[in-house]
Amino acid sequence: MSLIHISAQSDAGPGERRKALELARTFLVEHGVTEDNLVRVDVPDRGASEMGDGGLRPELAEVVPMLQSQSLFGGVQGIKVVEAHLIRAAEGEVVAELLESADSDSVAVALVSFGSLPKALAKTVKARGETVSVGKIWERQAQKWLEEEIDRRGLKIGRDAVGALMQRFGGDTASLGQALDQLEGLTAKITPETILERFKNRPNEPIFHYTQALASGNVAEALRRLQDLLYYRHPLEILAALETEIRRRSYALVADSPEHLARMAGAKPTDGWVERTWRVRGRTDQHSMCRSLEALVKADRVFKTQPEDIHQVTAERLTVALCRWMGK
């Protein structure tokens, strides 16, 4: 039958969620579903609704007549189930049974989940449908999407202004799209200053952007990334990531090969950080790693014993020092 499972990670951000929903919409349109014949079902959290008749909560019970009596509707009936990972095991068995007996020519179903489907439902999808995974949208992918979207909309936004948008929104393509909606109404030239003045948010991005800036010795970039991180995270989280980076680099100094490095760290040779750490091993030495570790210990003591108003300046000083020692 026309059945698809759009699977995203449980920690999917707005950009990944938007992409998952767009893939579901595209699938349904390609199978002849019109807006008039599309029903969206948002599965409630497991404790947010009581079980109704037939072993389904009221929100899910909507799919029963559509899967049993599709021929009563004109055209292809479309069903989009969002948050499908919240379907209970017993409900999954009921929905799976309905899907298996549904008329494959008159109904198209898209399941969008941010986690695993119930076992029975996952089995039906594997047997009768297809699964498409939505991976994490990294900053480089988001910038490519942004540039293509700017061209599609015919906006005149220069490279510097694109960089400012990425600085404000990171890999969040959903928010980037909303920002472009606002910029479309401007008649004046769109400059980096325009964007930085108009949008004040900070992207909640992975720490590795910060550690990469340290590795390249780019002080300005590392400090900017630090400010974004401190908006969402405690300094001790950042210290933990830095301690991991220093430990990996220390392993690399004594390892014979990337495979040896992975074994020492208890990782897989295919883990992305292994190759990256091995590639920069020539930039570091034992003395620099010792100084970096000493600086981390001092910063840790400050974060745990001193008032919060000096935490930021401590993190900034640590960042500048690590750019010198780790980014030679």
MARDREN-211698 format. One record per residue (C-alpha): residue in one letter; x, y, z. Coordinates in Angstrom, 1 decimal. Each point is the difference from the previous one (the first is absolute). Example, Ala and Ser with C-alpha at 12.3 -4.5 7.8 and 13.67 -1.06 7.14 Angstrom:
<sites>
<site><aa>A</aa><x>12.3</x><y>-4.5</y><z>7.8</z></site>
<site><aa>S</aa><x>1.4</x><y>3.4</y><z>-0.7</z></site>
</sites>
This chain:
<sites>
<site><aa>M</aa><x>0.0</x><y>0.0</y><z>0.0</z></site>
<site><aa>S</aa><x>1.0</x><y>3.7</y><z>-0.1</z></site>
<site><aa>L</aa><x>1.7</x><y>0.0</y><z>3.4</z></site>
<site><aa>I</aa><x>3.0</x><y>1.9</y><z>1.2</z></site>
<site><aa>H</aa><x>1.8</x><y>0.5</y><z>3.3</z></site>
<site><aa>I</aa><x>2.0</x><y>3.2</y><z>0.4</z></site>
<site><aa>S</aa><x>2.4</x><y>-0.6</y><z>2.9</z></site>
<site><aa>A</aa><x>1.9</x><y>2.7</y><z>1.7</z></site>
<site><aa>Q</aa><x>2.1</x><y>0.0</y><z>3.2</z></site>
<site><aa>S</aa><x>-1.7</x><y>0.5</y><z>3.4</z></site>
<site><aa>D</aa><x>2.0</x><y>3.3</y><z>0.5</z></site>
<site><aa>A</aa><x>-0.9</x><y>1.3</y><z>-3.5</z></site>
<site><aa>G</aa><x>0.0</x><y>3.8</y><z>-0.1</z></site>
<site><aa>P</aa><x>-2.4</x><y>2.3</y><z>-1.8</z></site>
<site><aa>G</aa><x>1.9</x><y>-0.4</y><z>-3.3</z></site>
<site><aa>E</aa><x>-0.1</x><y>-3.8</y><z>0.1</z></site>
<site><aa>R</aa><x>-3.7</x><y>0.0</y><z>1.0</z></site>
<site><aa>R</aa><x>-0.8</x><y>2.3</y><z>-2.9</z></site>
<site><aa>K</aa><x>1.8</x><y>-2.2</y><z>-2.4</z></site>
<site><aa>A</aa><x>-1.8</x><y>-3.1</y><z>1.3</z></site>
<site><aa>L</aa><x>-3.4</x><y>1.6</y><z>-0.5</z></site>
<site><aa>E</aa><x>1.0</x><y>1.3</y><z>-3.5</z></site>
<site><aa>L</aa><x>1.0</x><y>-3.6</y><z>-1.0</z></site>
<site><aa>A</aa><x>-3.3</x><y>-1.3</y><z>1.2</z></site>
<site><aa>R</aa><x>-1.9</x><y>2.7</y><z>-1.9</z></site>
<site><aa>T</aa><x>2.0</x><y>-0.7</y><z>-3.2</z></site>
<site><aa>F</aa><x>-0.7</x><y>-3.7</y><z>0.3</z></site>
<site><aa>L</aa><x>-3.8</x><y>0.5</y><z>0.4</z></site>
<site><aa>V</aa><x>-0.2</x><y>2.5</y><z>-2.9</z></site>
<site><aa>E</aa><x>1.9</x><y>-2.3</y><z>-2.3</z></site>
<site><aa>H</aa><x>-2.6</x><y>-2.7</y><z>0.8</z></site>
<site><aa>G</aa><x>-2.9</x><y>2.2</y><z>-1.1</z></site>
<site><aa>V</aa><x>-1.1</x><y>1.3</y><z>3.4</z></site>
<site><aa>T</aa><x>-1.5</x><y>3.5</y><z>-0.1</z></site>
<site><aa>E</aa><x>-0.5</x><y>2.4</y><z>3.0</z></site>
<site><aa>D</aa><x>-3.7</x><y>-0.8</y><z>0.1</z></site>
<site><aa>N</aa><x>0.8</x><y>-3.7</y><z>0.4</z></site>
<site><aa>L</aa><x>2.8</x><y>0.3</y><z>2.6</z></site>
<site><aa>V</aa><x>-0.5</x><y>-0.6</y><z>3.7</z></site>
<site><aa>R</aa><x>2.8</x><y>0.7</y><z>2.4</z></site>
<site><aa>V</aa><x>0.0</x><y>-1.8</y><z>3.3</z></site>
<site><aa>D</aa><x>2.3</x><y>1.2</y><z>2.8</z></site>
<site><aa>V</aa><x>0.6</x><y>-2.8</y><z>2.5</z></site>
<site><aa>P</aa><x>-0.2</x><y>1.4</y><z>3.6</z></site>
<site><aa>D</aa><x>2.6</x><y>-0.8</y><z>2.6</z></site>
<site><aa>R</aa><x>-0.5</x><y>-3.3</y><z>1.7</z></site>
<site><aa>G</aa><x>-1.5</x><y>1.5</y><z>3.1</z></site>
<site><aa>A</aa><x>-2.0</x><y>2.8</y><z>-1.7</z></site>
<site><aa>S</aa><x>-3.1</x><y>-1.9</y><z>-1.1</z></site>
<site><aa>E</aa><x>-2.2</x><y>-2.9</y><z>1.2</z></site>
<site><aa>M</aa><x>-0.5</x><y>-3.2</y><z>-2.0</z></site>
<site><aa>G</aa><x>-3.3</x><y>0.0</y><z>-1.9</z></site>
<site><aa>D</aa><x>-2.1</x><y>-2.7</y><z>-1.7</z></site>
<site><aa>G</aa><x>1.8</x><y>-2.6</y><z>-2.2</z></site>
<site><aa>G</aa><x>3.3</x><y>0.3</y><z>1.9</z></site>
<site><aa>L</aa><x>0.9</x><y>3.4</y><z>-1.5</z></site>
<site><aa>R</aa><x>0.1</x><y>3.4</y><z>1.5</z></site>
<site><aa>P</aa><x>-2.5</x><y>2.5</y><z>-1.6</z></site>
<site><aa>E</aa><x>2.7</x><y>1.7</y><z>-2.0</z></site>
<site><aa>L</aa><x>1.1</x><y>-3.2</y><z>-1.7</z></site>
<site><aa>A</aa><x>-3.6</x><y>-1.3</y><z>-0.4</z></site>
<site><aa>E</aa><x>-0.4</x><y>2.4</y><z>-2.9</z></site>
<site><aa>V</aa><x>2.0</x><y>-2.3</y><z>-2.2</z></site>
<site><aa>V</aa><x>-2.3</x><y>-3.0</y><z>0.4</z></site>
<site><aa>P</aa><x>-2.9</x><y>1.1</y><z>-2.4</z></site>
<site><aa>M</aa><x>2.5</x><y>1.3</y><z>-2.5</z></site>
<site><aa>L</aa><x>1.9</x><y>-3.3</y><z>-0.1</z></site>
<site><aa>Q</aa><x>-3.1</x><y>-2.2</y><z>0.0</z></site>
<site><aa>S</aa><x>-2.3</x><y>2.0</y><z>-2.4</z></site>
<site><aa>Q</aa><x>2.4</x><y>1.9</y><z>-2.3</z></site>
<site><aa>S</aa><x>-2.2</x><y>-0.7</y><z>-3.0</z></site>
<site><aa>L</aa><x>-2.7</x><y>2.3</y><z>1.4</z></site>
<site><aa>F</aa><x>2.4</x><y>3.0</y><z>-0.5</z></site>
<site><aa>G</aa><x>0.7</x><y>1.4</y><z>-3.5</z></site>
<site><aa>G</aa><x>3.6</x><y>-0.3</y><z>-1.2</z></site>
<site><aa>V</aa><x>2.9</x><y>-1.2</y><z>2.1</z></site>
<site><aa>Q</aa><x>-0.4</x><y>0.4</y><z>3.8</z></site>
<site><aa>G</aa><x>3.1</x><y>1.3</y><z>1.7</z></site>
<site><aa>I</aa><x>0.9</x><y>-0.6</y><z>3.7</z></site>
<site><aa>K</aa><x>3.0</x><y>1.8</y><z>1.6</z></site>
<site><aa>V</aa><x>0.7</x><y>-1.3</y><z>3.5</z></site>
<site><aa>V</aa><x>2.4</x><y>2.3</y><z>1.9</z></site>
<site><aa>E</aa><x>1.9</x><y>-1.0</y><z>3.1</z></site>
<site><aa>A</aa><x>-0.6</x><y>-3.6</y><z>-0.9</z></site>
<site><aa>H</aa><x>2.6</x><y>-1.2</y><z>2.5</z></site>
<site><aa>L</aa><x>-2.5</x><y>0.9</y><z>2.7</z></site>
<site><aa>I</aa><x>-2.4</x><y>-2.7</y><z>-1.2</z></site>
<site><aa>R</aa><x>-0.4</x><y>-2.5</y><z>2.8</z></site>
<site><aa>A</aa><x>0.8</x><y>-3.7</y><z>-0.6</z></site>
<site><aa>A</aa><x>-3.6</x><y>-1.1</y><z>0.1</z></site>
<site><aa>E</aa><x>-1.0</x><y>2.8</y><z>-2.3</z></site>
<site><aa>G</aa><x>2.8</x><y>-0.9</y><z>-2.3</z></site>
<site><aa>E</aa><x>-1.4</x><y>-3.5</y><z>-0.4</z></site>
<site><aa>V</aa><x>-3.5</x><y>1.4</y><z>-0.9</z></site>
<site><aa>V</aa><x>1.4</x><y>2.5</y><z>-2.5</z></site>
<site><aa>A</aa><x>2.3</x><y>-2.6</y><z>-1.6</z></site>
<site><aa>E</aa><x>-3.0</x><y>-2.3</y><z>-0.5</z></site>
<site><aa>L</aa><x>-2.0</x><y>2.7</y><z>-1.6</z></site>
<site><aa>L</aa><x>2.9</x><y>0.9</y><z>-2.3</z></site>
<site><aa>E</aa><x>0.4</x><y>-3.6</y><z>-1.1</z></site>
<site><aa>S</aa><x>-3.6</x><y>-0.3</y><z>-1.0</z></site>
<site><aa>A</aa><x>-0.3</x><y>3.5</y><z>-1.6</z></site>
<site><aa>D</aa><x>-0.7</x><y>0.6</y><z>-3.7</z></site>
<site><aa>S</aa><x>3.4</x><y>0.8</y><z>-1.4</z></site>
<site><aa>D</aa><x>-1.4</x><y>1.9</y><z>-3.0</z></site>
<site><aa>S</aa><x>-2.1</x><y>2.5</y><z>1.9</z></site>
<site><aa>V</aa><x>2.0</x><y>0.9</y><z>3.1</z></site>
<site><aa>A</aa><x>3.5</x><y>1.4</y><z>0.6</z></site>
<site><aa>V</aa><x>1.5</x><y>0.1</y><z>3.5</z></site>
<site><aa>A</aa><x>3.0</x><y>2.0</y><z>1.3</z></site>
<site><aa>L</aa><x>1.3</x><y>-0.7</y><z>3.5</z></site>
<site><aa>V</aa><x>2.3</x><y>2.6</y><z>1.4</z></site>
<site><aa>S</aa><x>1.9</x><y>-1.0</y><z>3.1</z></site>
<site><aa>F</aa><x>2.7</x><y>1.5</y><z>2.2</z></site>
<site><aa>G</aa><x>1.0</x><y>-3.3</y><z>1.5</z></site>
<site><aa>S</aa><x>-0.9</x><y>-3.7</y><z>-0.4</z></site>
<site><aa>L</aa><x>-3.3</x><y>-1.3</y><z>-1.2</z></site>
<site><aa>P</aa><x>-1.9</x><y>-2.7</y><z>2.0</z></site>
<site><aa>K</aa><x>1.3</x><y>-3.5</y><z>-1.0</z></site>
<site><aa>A</aa><x>-3.2</x><y>-1.1</y><z>-1.8</z></site>
<site><aa>L</aa><x>-0.2</x><y>3.3</y><z>-2.0</z></site>
<site><aa>A</aa><x>3.7</x><y>-0.1</y><z>-0.9</z></site>
<site><aa>K</aa><x>-0.5</x><y>-3.6</y><z>-1.3</z></site>
<site><aa>T</aa><x>-2.8</x><y>1.1</y><z>-2.2</z></site>
<site><aa>V</aa><x>1.9</x><y>2.9</y><z>-1.4</z></site>
<site><aa>K</aa><x>2.9</x><y>-2.3</y><z>-0.8</z></site>
<site><aa>A</aa><x>-2.2</x><y>-2.4</y><z>-1.8</z></site>
<site><aa>R</aa><x>-2.3</x><y>2.3</y><z>-1.8</z></site>
<site><aa>G</aa><x>1.6</x><y>3.4</y><z>-0.2</z></site>
<site><aa>E</aa><x>3.3</x><y>1.9</y><z>0.1</z></site>
<site><aa>T</aa><x>2.0</x><y>1.9</y><z>2.5</z></site>
<site><aa>V</aa><x>1.9</x><y>3.3</y><z>-0.6</z></site>
<site><aa>S</aa><x>2.3</x><y>1.3</y><z>2.7</z></site>
<site><aa>V</aa><x>0.6</x><y>3.6</y><z>0.7</z></site>
<site><aa>G</aa><x>3.5</x><y>0.6</y><z>1.3</z></site>
<site><aa>K</aa><x>1.3</x><y>2.9</y><z>2.0</z></site>
<site><aa>I</aa><x>0.3</x><y>3.2</y><z>-2.1</z></site>
<site><aa>W</aa><x>3.5</x><y>1.3</y><z>0.5</z></site>
<site><aa>E</aa><x>0.9</x><y>3.6</y><z>-0.6</z></site>
<site><aa>R</aa><x>1.7</x><y>-0.6</y><z>-3.3</z></site>
<site><aa>Q</aa><x>-3.2</x><y>-1.7</y><z>-1.3</z></site>
<site><aa>A</aa><x>-2.1</x><y>2.8</y><z>1.4</z></site>
<site><aa>Q</aa><x>2.1</x><y>2.6</y><z>-1.8</z></site>
<site><aa>K</aa><x>-0.4</x><y>-1.8</y><z>-3.3</z></site>
<site><aa>W</aa><x>-3.8</x><y>-0.2</y><z>0.5</z></site>
<site><aa>L</aa><x>0.0</x><y>3.7</y><z>0.9</z></site>
<site><aa>E</aa><x>1.9</x><y>1.0</y><z>-3.1</z></site>
<site><aa>E</aa><x>-2.4</x><y>-2.0</y><z>-2.2</z></site>
<site><aa>E</aa><x>-3.0</x><y>1.4</y><z>1.7</z></site>
<site><aa>I</aa><x>1.3</x><y>3.6</y><z>-0.5</z></site>
<site><aa>D</aa><x>0.4</x><y>-0.7</y><z>-3.7</z></site>
<site><aa>R</aa><x>-3.5</x><y>-1.6</y><z>-0.2</z></site>
<site><aa>R</aa><x>-1.6</x><y>3.0</y><z>1.6</z></site>
<site><aa>G</aa><x>2.0</x><y>2.5</y><z>-2.1</z></site>
<site><aa>L</aa><x>1.4</x><y>1.8</y><z>3.0</z></site>
<site><aa>K</aa><x>3.1</x><y>2.2</y><z>-0.2</z></site>
<site><aa>I</aa><x>2.0</x><y>-1.2</y><z>3.0</z></site>
<site><aa>G</aa><x>3.8</x><y>0.1</y><z>-0.3</z></site>
<site><aa>R</aa><x>2.4</x><y>-2.5</y><z>1.4</z></site>
<site><aa>D</aa><x>0.8</x><y>2.1</y><z>3.1</z></site>
<site><aa>A</aa><x>-3.7</x><y>0.2</y><z>0.8</z></site>
<site><aa>V</aa><x>-0.4</x><y>-3.7</y><z>-0.5</z></site>
<site><aa>G</aa><x>2.8</x><y>-0.4</y><z>2.6</z></site>
<site><aa>A</aa><x>-1.9</x><y>2.2</y><z>2.4</z></site>
<site><aa>L</aa><x>-3.1</x><y>-2.1</y><z>-0.4</z></site>
<site><aa>M</aa><x>2.0</x><y>-3.1</y><z>0.7</z></site>
<site><aa>Q</aa><x>1.5</x><y>1.7</y><z>3.1</z></site>
<site><aa>R</aa><x>-3.5</x><y>0.8</y><z>1.3</z></site>
<site><aa>F</aa><x>-1.8</x><y>-3.3</y><z>-0.9</z></site>
<site><aa>G</aa><x>2.7</x><y>-2.7</y><z>-0.5</z></site>
<site><aa>G</aa><x>-1.5</x><y>-3.2</y><z>-1.4</z></site>
<site><aa>D</aa><x>-3.6</x><y>0.8</y><z>0.8</z></site>
<site><aa>T</aa><x>-1.5</x><y>0.1</y><z>-3.5</z></site>
<site><aa>A</aa><x>-3.5</x><y>0.5</y><z>1.3</z></site>
<site><aa>S</aa><x>1.0</x><y>3.3</y><z>1.7</z></site>
<site><aa>L</aa><x>2.1</x><y>0.9</y><z>-3.1</z></site>
<site><aa>G</aa><x>-3.0</x><y>-0.3</y><z>-2.1</z></site>
<site><aa>Q</aa><x>-2.1</x><y>2.2</y><z>2.3</z></site>
<site><aa>A</aa><x>2.8</x><y>2.6</y><z>-0.1</z></site>
<site><aa>L</aa><x>-0.1</x><y>0.0</y><z>-3.8</z></site>
<site><aa>D</aa><x>-3.7</x><y>0.5</y><z>0.2</z></site>
<site><aa>Q</aa><x>0.6</x><y>3.2</y><z>1.9</z></site>
<site><aa>L</aa><x>2.9</x><y>1.2</y><z>-2.2</z></site>
<site><aa>E</aa><x>-2.2</x><y>-0.3</y><z>-3.1</z></site>
<site><aa>G</aa><x>-1.9</x><y>3.0</y><z>1.1</z></site>
<site><aa>L</aa><x>3.1</x><y>2.3</y><z>0.2</z></site>
<site><aa>T</aa><x>0.7</x><y>2.5</y><z>-2.7</z></site>
<site><aa>A</aa><x>3.4</x><y>1.2</y><z>1.3</z></site>
<site><aa>K</aa><x>3.2</x><y>-2.0</y><z>-0.7</z></site>
<site><aa>I</aa><x>0.3</x><y>-2.9</y><z>2.2</z></site>
<site><aa>T</aa><x>3.4</x><y>0.2</y><z>1.8</z></site>
<site><aa>P</aa><x>1.6</x><y>-2.0</y><z>2.9</z></site>
<site><aa>E</aa><x>-0.8</x><y>2.9</y><z>2.2</z></site>
<site><aa>T</aa><x>-3.6</x><y>-0.1</y><z>-0.9</z></site>
<site><aa>I</aa><x>-0.2</x><y>-3.7</y><z>0.9</z></site>
<site><aa>L</aa><x>1.9</x><y>0.3</y><z>3.3</z></site>
<site><aa>E</aa><x>-2.1</x><y>3.0</y><z>1.0</z></site>
<site><aa>R</aa><x>-3.3</x><y>-1.6</y><z>-0.9</z></site>
<site><aa>F</aa><x>0.6</x><y>-3.5</y><z>1.4</z></site>
<site><aa>K</aa><x>1.3</x><y>-0.4</y><z>3.6</z></site>
<site><aa>N</aa><x>-0.3</x><y>-3.7</y><z>0.5</z></site>
<site><aa>R</aa><x>2.9</x><y>-2.4</y><z>0.6</z></site>
<site><aa>P</aa><x>0.2</x><y>-3.4</y><z>-1.7</z></site>
<site><aa>N</aa><x>0.0</x><y>-3.1</y><z>2.3</z></site>
<site><aa>E</aa><x>2.8</x><y>-1.8</y><z>-1.8</z></site>
<site><aa>P</aa><x>2.3</x><y>-3.0</y><z>0.6</z></site>
<site><aa>I</aa><x>3.1</x><y>0.7</y><z>2.1</z></site>
<site><aa>F</aa><x>2.3</x><y>-1.4</y><z>-2.7</z></site>
<site><aa>H</aa><x>-0.4</x><y>3.3</y><z>-2.0</z></site>
<site><aa>Y</aa><x>1.8</x><y>1.7</y><z>3.0</z></site>
<site><aa>T</aa><x>2.7</x><y>-2.7</y><z>0.2</z></site>
<site><aa>Q</aa><x>0.6</x><y>0.2</y><z>-3.7</z></site>
<site><aa>A</aa><x>0.6</x><y>3.8</y><z>0.3</z></site>
<site><aa>L</aa><x>2.4</x><y>-0.8</y><z>2.8</z></site>
<site><aa>A</aa><x>1.8</x><y>-2.5</y><z>-2.2</z></site>
<site><aa>S</aa><x>0.4</x><y>2.5</y><z>-2.8</z></site>
<site><aa>G</aa><x>1.3</x><y>2.7</y><z>2.5</z></site>
<site><aa>N</aa><x>-2.7</x><y>2.4</y><z>-1.1</z></site>
<site><aa>V</aa><x>-0.5</x><y>2.1</y><z>3.1</z></site>
<site><aa>A</aa><x>-2.8</x><y>2.2</y><z>-1.3</z></site>
<site><aa>E</aa><x>-2.0</x><y>-3.0</y><z>-1.2</z></site>
<site><aa>A</aa><x>0.6</x><y>-1.9</y><z>3.2</z></site>
<site><aa>L</aa><x>-1.2</x><y>2.9</y><z>2.1</z></site>
<site><aa>R</aa><x>-3.1</x><y>0.4</y><z>-2.0</z></site>
<site><aa>R</aa><x>-0.8</x><y>-3.7</y><z>0.2</z></site>
<site><aa>L</aa><x>0.7</x><y>0.2</y><z>3.8</z></site>
<site><aa>Q</aa><x>-2.6</x><y>2.8</y><z>0.4</z></site>
<site><aa>D</aa><x>-2.6</x><y>-2.1</y><z>-1.8</z></site>
<site><aa>L</aa><x>0.8</x><y>-3.1</y><z>2.2</z></site>
<site><aa>L</aa><x>-0.2</x><y>2.0</y><z>3.2</z></site>
<site><aa>Y</aa><x>-3.5</x><y>1.1</y><z>-0.8</z></site>
<site><aa>Y</aa><x>-1.3</x><y>-3.6</y><z>0.2</z></site>
<site><aa>R</aa><x>2.6</x><y>-1.9</y><z>1.9</z></site>
<site><aa>H</aa><x>1.8</x><y>0.1</y><z>3.3</z></site>
<site><aa>P</aa><x>3.8</x><y>0.6</y><z>-0.2</z></site>
<site><aa>L</aa><x>0.7</x><y>-3.4</y><z>1.6</z></site>
<site><aa>E</aa><x>-1.6</x><y>-1.7</y><z>-3.1</z></site>
<site><aa>I</aa><x>2.4</x><y>1.9</y><z>-2.2</z></site>
<site><aa>L</aa><x>2.9</x><y>-1.1</y><z>2.3</z></site>
<site><aa>A</aa><x>-1.1</x><y>-3.6</y><z>-0.3</z></site>
<site><aa>A</aa><x>0.2</x><y>0.3</y><z>-3.8</z></site>
<site><aa>L</aa><x>3.4</x><y>1.6</y><z>0.1</z></site>
<site><aa>E</aa><x>1.3</x><y>-2.7</y><z>2.4</z></site>
<site><aa>T</aa><x>-1.1</x><y>-2.6</y><z>-2.5</z></site>
<site><aa>E</aa><x>1.7</x><y>1.9</y><z>-2.9</z></site>
<site><aa>I</aa><x>3.3</x><y>0.2</y><z>2.0</z></site>
<site><aa>R</aa><x>-0.1</x><y>-3.7</y><z>1.0</z></site>
<site><aa>R</aa><x>-0.5</x><y>-1.0</y><z>-3.7</z></site>
<site><aa>R</aa><x>2.8</x><y>2.2</y><z>-1.1</z></site>
<site><aa>S</aa><x>2.3</x><y>-1.4</y><z>2.7</z></site>
<site><aa>Y</aa><x>-0.9</x><y>-3.6</y><z>-1.2</z></site>
<site><aa>A</aa><x>0.9</x><y>1.1</y><z>-3.6</z></site>
<site><aa>L</aa><x>3.5</x><y>1.1</y><z>1.1</z></site>
<site><aa>V</aa><x>0.9</x><y>-3.5</y><z>1.0</z></site>
<site><aa>A</aa><x>-2.1</x><y>-2.0</y><z>-2.4</z></site>
<site><aa>D</aa><x>1.6</x><y>-1.8</y><z>-3.1</z></site>
<site><aa>S</aa><x>-3.0</x><y>0.4</y><z>-2.2</z></site>
<site><aa>P</aa><x>-3.7</x><y>1.1</y><z>-0.1</z></site>
<site><aa>E</aa><x>-1.0</x><y>-3.6</y><z>0.8</z></site>
<site><aa>H</aa><x>2.3</x><y>0.0</y><z>3.0</z></site>
<site><aa>L</aa><x>-1.4</x><y>3.4</y><z>1.1</z></site>
<site><aa>A</aa><x>-3.6</x><y>-1.4</y><z>-0.2</z></site>
<site><aa>R</aa><x>1.0</x><y>-3.1</y><z>2.1</z></site>
<site><aa>M</aa><x>1.6</x><y>2.1</y><z>2.7</z></site>
<site><aa>A</aa><x>-3.1</x><y>2.2</y><z>0.3</z></site>
<site><aa>G</aa><x>-2.4</x><y>-2.9</y><z>-0.2</z></site>
<site><aa>A</aa><x>-1.6</x><y>1.3</y><z>-3.2</z></site>
<site><aa>K</aa><x>-0.6</x><y>-1.3</y><z>-3.5</z></site>
<site><aa>P</aa><x>2.5</x><y>0.8</y><z>-2.8</z></site>
<site><aa>T</aa><x>-2.9</x><y>1.4</y><z>-2.0</z></site>
<site><aa>D</aa><x>-1.0</x><y>2.6</y><z>2.7</z></site>
<site><aa>G</aa><x>0.4</x><y>3.4</y><z>-1.6</z></site>
<site><aa>W</aa><x>2.2</x><y>1.5</y><z>2.8</z></site>
<site><aa>V</aa><x>2.7</x><y>-2.7</y><z>-0.5</z></site>
<site><aa>E</aa><x>1.0</x><y>1.2</y><z>-3.5</z></site>
<site><aa>R</aa><x>-0.4</x><y>3.6</y><z>1.0</z></site>
<site><aa>T</aa><x>2.2</x><y>-0.3</y><z>3.1</z></site>
<site><aa>W</aa><x>2.6</x><y>-2.1</y><z>-1.8</z></site>
<site><aa>R</aa><x>0.2</x><y>2.7</y><z>-2.7</z></site>
<site><aa>V</aa><x>0.9</x><y>2.8</y><z>2.4</z></site>
<site><aa>R</aa><x>2.4</x><y>-2.0</y><z>2.2</z></site>
<site><aa>G</aa><x>3.0</x><y>1.8</y><z>-1.5</z></site>
<site><aa>R</aa><x>-1.3</x><y>3.3</y><z>1.3</z></site>
<site><aa>T</aa><x>0.2</x><y>-1.0</y><z>3.6</z></site>
<site><aa>D</aa><x>2.7</x><y>-1.1</y><z>2.4</z></site>
<site><aa>Q</aa><x>0.2</x><y>-1.4</y><z>3.5</z></site>
<site><aa>H</aa><x>0.9</x><y>3.3</y><z>1.5</z></site>
<site><aa>S</aa><x>-3.0</x><y>1.7</y><z>-1.5</z></site>
<site><aa>M</aa><x>-2.4</x><y>-2.8</y><z>1.1</z></site>
<site><aa>C</aa><x>1.4</x><y>0.3</y><z>3.6</z></site>
<site><aa>R</aa><x>-0.6</x><y>3.8</y><z>0.0</z></site>
<site><aa>S</aa><x>-3.5</x><y>-0.4</y><z>-1.4</z></site>
<site><aa>L</aa><x>-0.9</x><y>-2.6</y><z>2.6</z></site>
<site><aa>E</aa><x>1.4</x><y>2.3</y><z>2.8</z></site>
<site><aa>A</aa><x>-2.1</x><y>2.8</y><z>-1.3</z></site>
<site><aa>L</aa><x>-3.1</x><y>-2.2</y><z>0.0</z></site>
<site><aa>V</aa><x>0.6</x><y>-0.9</y><z>3.7</z></site>
<site><aa>K</aa><x>0.3</x><y>3.6</y><z>1.0</z></site>
<site><aa>A</aa><x>-3.1</x><y>1.0</y><z>-1.9</z></site>
<site><aa>D</aa><x>-1.9</x><y>-3.0</y><z>1.5</z></site>
<site><aa>R</aa><x>0.9</x><y>1.3</y><z>3.5</z></site>
<site><aa>V</aa><x>-1.2</x><y>3.5</y><z>-0.9</z></site>
<site><aa>F</aa><x>-3.3</x><y>-1.2</y><z>-1.4</z></site>
<site><aa>K</aa><x>-0.6</x><y>-2.1</y><z>3.1</z></site>
<site><aa>T</aa><x>1.1</x><y>2.4</y><z>2.7</z></site>
<site><aa>Q</aa><x>-0.3</x><y>3.6</y><z>-1.3</z></site>
<site><aa>P</aa><x>-3.0</x><y>2.3</y><z>-0.7</z></site>
<site><aa>E</aa><x>-1.7</x><y>-0.4</y><z>-3.4</z></site>
<site><aa>D</aa><x>0.8</x><y>3.5</y><z>-1.0</z></site>
<site><aa>I</aa><x>3.6</x><y>-1.0</y><z>-0.7</z></site>
<site><aa>H</aa><x>-0.8</x><y>-3.3</y><z>-1.8</z></site>
<site><aa>Q</aa><x>-0.3</x><y>1.6</y><z>-3.4</z></site>
<site><aa>V</aa><x>3.3</x><y>1.9</y><z>0.1</z></site>
<site><aa>T</aa><x>1.7</x><y>-3.2</y><z>1.3</z></site>
<site><aa>A</aa><x>-1.5</x><y>-2.0</y><z>-3.0</z></site>
<site><aa>E</aa><x>1.2</x><y>2.7</y><z>-2.4</z></site>
<site><aa>R</aa><x>3.5</x><y>0.0</y><z>1.4</z></site>
<site><aa>L</aa><x>0.1</x><y>-3.8</y><z>-0.2</z></site>
<site><aa>T</aa><x>-1.2</x><y>0.1</y><z>-3.6</z></site>
<site><aa>V</aa><x>2.7</x><y>2.5</y><z>-1.1</z></site>
<site><aa>A</aa><x>2.7</x><y>-2.1</y><z>1.7</z></site>
<site><aa>L</aa><x>-1.2</x><y>-3.3</y><z>-1.5</z></site>
<site><aa>C</aa><x>-0.1</x><y>1.6</y><z>-3.5</z></site>
<site><aa>R</aa><x>3.8</x><y>0.6</y><z>0.5</z></site>
<site><aa>W</aa><x>0.8</x><y>-3.4</y><z>1.4</z></site>
<site><aa>M</aa><x>-2.3</x><y>-2.2</y><z>-2.0</z></site>
<site><aa>G</aa><x>-0.2</x><y>1.9</y><z>-3.3</z></site>
<site><aa>K</aa><x>3.7</x><y>0.4</y><z>-0.8</z></site>
</sites>
